[in-house]
Amino acid sequence: MMLAPFQSLSHKYLTEEKKEQIQKKLEEAGLDTKPEEYLKMKVAYPIIFTSVFLICTVFHDYYLFKVGVLISPLLYFYPDYLLKKRIKQAIEARKFELPEYLIPMLQLLKTHTTLEAVKKAQIYAGRHLRPYVSTLTAELEMYAGSDQPFRNFAAALNSPEVNTFTIALQQAQKTDKVQSLRIMDAQIKMMRELKHENYNRLIQNKPMEMNKFNVAVIGCIVIYPMVIVIQSLMQGFASI
């Protein structure tokens, strides 16, 4: 309800091209938010916070409120920052989910057709990977026998591992049963190694994330007293 006044504004300035661009980014981030809602948030953040700080300034001549009035318009870009962060998190999540999905699918490919294996393996697809797997399944049903759905799947995920898997799948389909099983086993081994690498990277990145958090906390502890001191000095000079 609070965002209702921005409804007409979002429709007015959101062109079809811009809408498609935002929709693509939202899907990449794994969000259900619509482009219109996203634009409303971008407009609402600066307007609401600027209004609040202006009202506070009227009733209390406090330095930080004035700073808030100047900084609040920059909140227009805050949803963009959050979206980029969510996209980065979603990409990392899909890297973790990919081996968890492809390993059981490769096992199923040993005894099932490609379409059957993809359908049965859907239950192993994680939240961030699931929309891409659904698209893959739909395209396989539409273009039976074609490897293009897997190429599209790899392109959408921007994953060299899926590209390698697609090439291996083509080779497996063109050779005898024994060689086909060897190719599948080699791919399963590669995916297990990828899974292991992902977990090692996660363990290595955790201390770095904690260091960033500590720096931010220390920065706030140092900066806040400085702001209070500067404000006190300015008020002191103003009273002279």
N, C-alpha and C positions, 0 to 999 in steps of 0.2 A: 504493500500500500504506500509506503514512504517513497518508492521509486516511481509511482504512477505519474507524477508531473513530468517525468522525463520520457514518457512513452512516445509522445508525438515527436519529440526532438530526435530520438533514436531512429525512428522511421524516416525522418526527413533527411538526415545526413548519412544514413547507412545505405550505400549503393550496393547493387547485386555483387559487383566484383569484390568490394570490401567485405561484404557479408560472407562470401565464399572463402576469402582469406582467413577471416576470423574463425569461421566454422572449422576449417582445416586445422588450425592451431588448437582449438578447443578439443577436437577429436584426438589430436596427437597427444594432448595432455591427459586424455581419459576423462574429460569433464562432460557433464550433461547440460551445461549452461548453453543457452541460445545466444547468438550474436547480438540480438537486441538487448538482452538482459546484461550482457557484458558491457556494451556501450553505455547503458544506463548507469552501471556501477562506476564507470570511468568519469561520467559527468557528475554523478551524485556525490562521490567522495570529496572533491574540492569545494563544491557548493555548500554542502552541509557543514564541513569543518571550518570553512572560511566564515560562514554565518555564525557559527557557535563562538569562534574567537572574536568576531566583531562585537557580538552581544556582550561577551565577557569584558572586552575592552571598554565598552560604554559604561558598565557598572563598576569596573575596577581597573584603574590605570596601572596595569601590571606589565612589566617589560616583556615577559615571556608570552603574554597574550598577543602583543604587537608582532613579535617574531612569528607566532602561530599564524597570524593573518597573512604575513608575507610568504610563509612556507606552504600553507594549505593548498594553493593552486597547483603546486607540484604533485599533489596526490592524484592528479589526473593520470599520471604515468604509473601509479602504484599497481593497478591491476595488470599492466603490461609486465611489470617486474615479477609479480606473482605468477602470471601465466608462463613466462620463460622458465621460472623455477620449477613449476609443475611439469612442463614439457621435459626438462632435464631429468626430473625424478622418474617420469613415466618411461623415458628411454632407458634409463638404468634398470627400472623394474622389468621391462620387456627383455633385456639382456639376461636377467636371472630366470625369467619364465620360459624363455625359448628352449633351453635344454630339457627342462621339466616336461615340455610338450613334445619335442621332437624325439626324445628317447623312446617313450611308449609307442609313438606313431611308427618309428622305425621297426620296433618289435612286431607291431601289427602288420606292417607291409610284407613281412615274411610269409604270412598266411592269408592275407586279404588283398583285395584290389585297392588301388590308390584311394578311390572315393570312400570305400568302406573303412579303410584305415584312418583317413582324415576325420570322418564322422565319429568313429568310436573314440578317437583320441581327443575329441573336443572337451571331454570332461577334465582333461589334464591341463587345459589352457588357463593361465592365470587371468586375473581381472583386466590387466592392461593389454594382454595379448589376445583376449577373446574376440574383440570386434574384428581383428585382422583374420583370425581363424574362421569366423563366420563368413567373411567375404570370400576367403579361399574356398570354403565348402560350396558356396553358392556358385562361384565361377567354375568349379570342377563339374558341377551338375549341368551347367549351361554349355561348357566346352569339353565334353568327354573326350579323353585321350590326348588332350593338348597339355603341354607343359607351361603354357602362358600364364595360367593361374598362379603357379609357383613363382614364376618370374615377377609377376605383379606383387605377390606376397613378399618377396625379397626386396623389391624396390620400395614398397610401402614401409618396410621395417628398416630399410637402408642397412641390411645385414649381409656381410660377406659370407657368414656361416650358412645362411639360407641359400645363397648363390651356389656355394659348394655342394650343399645338399641337393639342389635342383639338378646340377650336372651329374652327381652320383646317381640320382634316381633315374635319369635318362639312360645312363650306362647300365644300370641294373635291369632295366626293362628290355634292353637289347641283347642281353647275354643269357647264358644258361642258368639253371637253378642254383648250382653250386657256386658259381662266380657271383651271382646276384646276392646270395647270403653273405659272402665274404665282403662285398661292398657295403651291405647293410651293417655288418658287424664293425667295419672300419669307421663308418659314420657314427655308430653308437659310441665307440671308443673316443672319437673326436669330441662328441657332445659331452661326455663325462669329463673330459679334460677341460672343456670350456666351463662347465659347471664348477669344477674345482678352482679354476682361475678366477671366476666371478667371486667366489667366497673369499679367496685370498685377497682380492682387491678390496672387498668390503671390510675385511679385518684391518688392512693397511690404512684405509681412509678414515676409519673411526677416530683414531687419535688426532688427525688433522682437523676433523670437524669439532672436536672438543677444544682444540687450541683456538680455533676461530671464535668459539663461544666465549672462552675465557678472555680473549682480547677485547671482545665487545663489552663484556661485563666490566672489565678494568677501565676501558675507555669511558663508559658511562659514569663510573665512580669518580674518575679524574675530572671529566668535563663538567659535571653538574656543579661541584663547588666553585669551579672557575666562573661559570655563568652567574652564580649567586654573588661572587666577589665583584665581577664586572658591573652587575646591576647595582650593587650597593655603592660602588665608586661613582657611577653615573648619577645616581640619586643625590650623592653627597655633593658633587660638583654643581648639580642643578640648584641646590639649596643655597649655594654661596652667593 
